[in-house]
Every structure is written in C-alpha cells, then in structure tokens.
Amino acid sequence: MFFAKKLTAEDAQRLGVDSWEPWVGEPNKGTWHLEEQEVFYVTDGEVFITVDGEKYHITKDWVVSLAKDLVCEWDCPVFLKKNYKLNHEINLK
C-alpha cells in the first residue's frame, strides 16, 4: 500500500509529526525496498517516488505511508528533511 497527501497545519499537529524521528538525506536515486511499514512527513525538500509505474512528487507538508515489503523507485534531487515513524498507522478522516 502507498498513500500520500498534503496536510494542513491542523492535520499535521493532530498526527503529532513534530514528535516523530527526524531524518535528513542527501540527494540520491535508486530502488527502495521497505523492510518495515513507514510513515513520514516532509519538513523540507522534495522527492519523487514511483510506485507501480505511477510517479508522485512529494514536497513540504506531505505525509506518505509506505507498506512493509513495498518496492518503489526513489529520486531525491535535493536534500530531504523528514520526520518518520516505523510500524505506525495514520488516520486522516
């Protein structure tokens, strides 16, 4: 499963994204195989994620949920800053 959505400030606060683990990545490109389910929130930068042939442009204020064992293509043209949690489900109703 893959899910991506731009969040409002209220949704981000409700999910508690500021308390998630911070991560900073250098520009890179490649195949990403997720060994654990991950949800992340982009605080700065951008990344292109291709899942099942469909390309998603993820930027600041987007939340992404990636299922365990998902294989996707990752293209990060600039530094990416994100806050993430492993094995964490989100509810955006």
C-alpha positions, 0 to 999 in steps of 0.5 A, spaced: 500 500 500 502 507 498 498 513 500 500 520 500 497 527 501 498 534 503 496 536 510 494 542 513 497 545 519 491 542 523 492 535 520 499 535 521 499 537 529 493 532 530 498 526 527 503 529 532 509 529 526 513 534 530 514 528 535 516 523 530 524 521 528 527 526 524 531 524 518 535 528 513 538 525 506 542 527 501 540 527 494 540 520 491 536 515 486 535 508 486 530 502 488 527 502 495 525 496 498 521 497 505 523 492 510 518 495 515 511 499 514 513 507 514 510 513 515 513 520 514 512 527 513 516 532 509 519 538 513 523 540 507 525 538 500 522 534 495 522 527 492 519 523 487 517 516 488 514 511 483 510 506 485 507 501 480 509 505 474 505 511 477 510 517 479 508 522 485 512 528 487 512 529 494 514 536 497 513 540 504 507 538 508 506 531 505 505 525 509 506 518 505 505 511 508 509 506 505 507 498 506 512 493 509 515 489 503 513 495 498 518 496 492 518 503 489 523 507 485 526 513 489 529 520 486 531 525 491 534 531 487 535 535 493 536 534 500 530 531 504 528 533 511 523 528 514 520 526 520 518 518 520 515 513 524 516 505 523 510 500 524 505 506 525 498 507 522 495 514 520 488 516 520 486 522 516 478 522 516 
